[in-house]
Amino acid sequence: MIALDPATTALILVDLQAGIVGRELAPRSGPAALAAGRALAGRFRAAGAKVVLVRVDFAPDFADALRQPVDEPRPAGAMPAGWSELAPGLAEPGDILIVKRQWGAFYGTELDLQLRRRGVQTVVIGGIATAIGVDSTARQAWERGYAVVIAEDACANLDAEGHDRVVKTIFPRISRVAQSADLKLG
C-alpha cells in the first residue's frame, strides 16, 4: 500500500486519446488501460487531488514535430481526423489539460509550472505507451525532483516485452511501481 497526500499529489495520464487507445497493445488492451485510468482519475478527483490529462498533437503539416534523422520515421501524411482527441468521458472540469509534441509531457509544455504552482510533490503516472510516453514522462518528472509512482495496471505498450522491460528495469530506479488498488489517497 502506498499512502498519498491528495493535497500534494497529481495523477498524470499520458496519451489516452482516440488515435492511440484503439491500437493493438500489450500486456493489456488500450480500453483496459483507459478503464483503469478513468477509475483512478475518479478516485483522485473524489479525494481532491489534481488530474492531468496529456495528449500528443501536431500541426496538420507537422511543422511543430521533431525532424531529426531516425531509422524509423513517422509515416507520411496527416493524422486522421480526431486522432488527438482525448478518449470520450475521460476529461472533467477542473482537470489540467496538456498538449505535448514529443514523447515526454514536461519538455516544451507548462506541465512543471502547473504542478509546482499547485504544490504538487508526487506524481502518479499511467497511460500509453509504457516504454515511450509514460517512460519519458516518468524520467522527466524524476529529473525535476518529483516523487514518482507508476500505476502499472493503467499502462499499456506496443508490445509486452517493452512494457515488462521498462517496468522491471527502469521504473524501479526512478519510481515506485504499484497497482491502482494499492494507492491510498488521504
ZIBELRA-V298561 format. One record per residue. N is the residue number from 0. RES is the residue in three letters. OMEGA is omega in whole degrees, -180 to 180 (NA if undefined). Layout:
n=N res=RES omega=OMEGA
n=N res=RES omega=OMEGA
This chain:
n=0 res=MET omega=177
n=1 res=ILE omega=179
n=2 res=ALA omega=-178
n=3 res=LEU omega=177
n=4 res=ASP omega=-178
n=5 res=PRO omega=-178
n=6 res=ALA omega=-175
n=7 res=THR omega=-178
n=8 res=THR omega=175
n=9 res=ALA omega=172
n=10 res=LEU omega=175
n=11 res=ILE omega=176
n=12 res=LEU omega=-171
n=13 res=VAL omega=169
n=14 res=ASP omega=173
n=15 res=LEU omega=-172
n=16 res=GLN omega=-171
n=17 res=ALA omega=-175
n=18 res=GLY omega=-176
n=19 res=ILE omega=-176
n=20 res=VAL omega=-177
n=21 res=GLY omega=180
n=22 res=ARG omega=174
n=23 res=GLU omega=-173
n=24 res=LEU omega=179
n=25 res=ALA omega=-1
n=26 res=PRO omega=175
n=27 res=ARG omega=-179
n=28 res=SER omega=174
n=29 res=GLY omega=178
n=30 res=PRO omega=178
n=31 res=ALA omega=177
n=32 res=ALA omega=177
n=33 res=LEU omega=179
n=34 res=ALA omega=178
n=35 res=ALA omega=178
n=36 res=GLY omega=178
n=37 res=ARG omega=-180
n=38 res=ALA omega=179
n=39 res=LEU omega=178
n=40 res=ALA omega=177
n=41 res=GLY omega=178
n=42 res=ARG omega=179
n=43 res=PHE omega=180
n=44 res=ARG omega=-179
n=45 res=ALA omega=180
n=46 res=ALA omega=-179
n=47 res=GLY omega=178
n=48 res=ALA omega=-178
n=49 res=LYS omega=175
n=50 res=VAL omega=179
n=51 res=VAL omega=178
n=52 res=LEU omega=-176
n=53 res=VAL omega=174
n=54 res=ARG omega=178
n=55 res=VAL omega=-180
n=56 res=ASP omega=-179
n=57 res=PHE omega=172
n=58 res=ALA omega=-179
n=59 res=PRO omega=180
n=60 res=ASP omega=180
n=61 res=PHE omega=179
n=62 res=ALA omega=-179
n=63 res=ASP omega=-180
n=64 res=ALA omega=175
n=65 res=LEU omega=-176
n=66 res=ARG omega=179
n=67 res=GLN omega=177
n=68 res=PRO omega=180
n=69 res=VAL omega=180
n=70 res=ASP omega=-179
n=71 res=GLU omega=-179
n=72 res=PRO omega=178
n=73 res=ARG omega=178
n=74 res=PRO omega=178
n=75 res=ALA omega=177
n=76 res=GLY omega=-179
n=77 res=ALA omega=175
n=78 res=MET omega=178
n=79 res=PRO omega=177
n=80 res=ALA omega=178
n=81 res=GLY omega=-177
n=82 res=TRP omega=-174
n=83 res=SER omega=-179
n=84 res=GLU omega=176
n=85 res=LEU omega=178
n=86 res=ALA omega=-179
n=87 res=PRO omega=177
n=88 res=GLY omega=-179
n=89 res=LEU omega=-176
n=90 res=ALA omega=174
n=91 res=GLU omega=177
n=92 res=PRO omega=-180
n=93 res=GLY omega=177
n=94 res=ASP omega=174
n=95 res=ILE omega=-178
n=96 res=LEU omega=-177
n=97 res=ILE omega=173
n=98 res=VAL omega=179
n=99 res=LYS omega=-179
n=100 res=ARG omega=176
n=101 res=GLN omega=-174
n=102 res=TRP omega=-176
n=103 res=GLY omega=-175
n=104 res=ALA omega=-177
n=105 res=PHE omega=-174
n=106 res=TYR omega=176
n=107 res=GLY omega=178
n=108 res=THR omega=177
n=109 res=GLU omega=-178
n=110 res=LEU omega=-179
n=111 res=ASP omega=178
n=112 res=LEU omega=-179
n=113 res=GLN omega=179
n=114 res=LEU omega=-178
n=115 res=ARG omega=179
n=116 res=ARG omega=179
n=117 res=ARG omega=177
n=118 res=GLY omega=-179
n=119 res=VAL omega=178
n=120 res=GLN omega=-178
n=121 res=THR omega=175
n=122 res=VAL omega=172
n=123 res=VAL omega=-173
n=124 res=ILE omega=172
n=125 res=GLY omega=176
n=126 res=GLY omega=-176
n=127 res=ILE omega=0
n=128 res=ALA omega=-176
n=129 res=THR omega=-174
n=130 res=ALA omega=179
n=131 res=ILE omega=-175
n=132 res=GLY omega=-180
n=133 res=VAL omega=179
n=134 res=ASP omega=-179
n=135 res=SER omega=180
n=136 res=THR omega=179
n=137 res=ALA omega=179
n=138 res=ARG omega=-179
n=139 res=GLN omega=177
n=140 res=ALA omega=180
n=141 res=TRP omega=180
n=142 res=GLU omega=179
n=143 res=ARG omega=174
n=144 res=GLY omega=176
n=145 res=TYR omega=167
n=146 res=ALA omega=-174
n=147 res=VAL omega=173
n=148 res=VAL omega=177
n=149 res=ILE omega=173
n=150 res=ALA omega=-171
n=151 res=GLU omega=-178
n=152 res=ASP omega=176
n=153 res=ALA omega=-180
n=154 res=CYS omega=172
n=155 res=ALA omega=-175
n=156 res=ASN omega=177
n=157 res=LEU omega=176
n=158 res=ASP omega=-178
n=159 res=ALA omega=-178
n=160 res=GLU omega=179
n=161 res=GLY omega=178
n=162 res=HIS omega=-177
n=163 res=ASP omega=-179
n=164 res=ARG omega=-179
n=165 res=VAL omega=-179
n=166 res=VAL omega=-175
n=167 res=LYS omega=-174
n=168 res=THR omega=-178
n=169 res=ILE omega=-174
n=170 res=PHE omega=180
n=171 res=PRO omega=180
n=172 res=ARG omega=-176
n=173 res=ILE omega=-174
n=174 res=SER omega=167
n=175 res=ARG omega=-179
n=176 res=VAL omega=-176
n=177 res=ALA omega=169
n=178 res=GLN omega=-178
n=179 res=SER omega=-179
n=180 res=ALA omega=-179
n=181 res=ASP omega=177
n=182 res=LEU omega=-179
n=183 res=LYS omega=179
n=184 res=LEU omega=176
n=185 res=GLY omega=NA
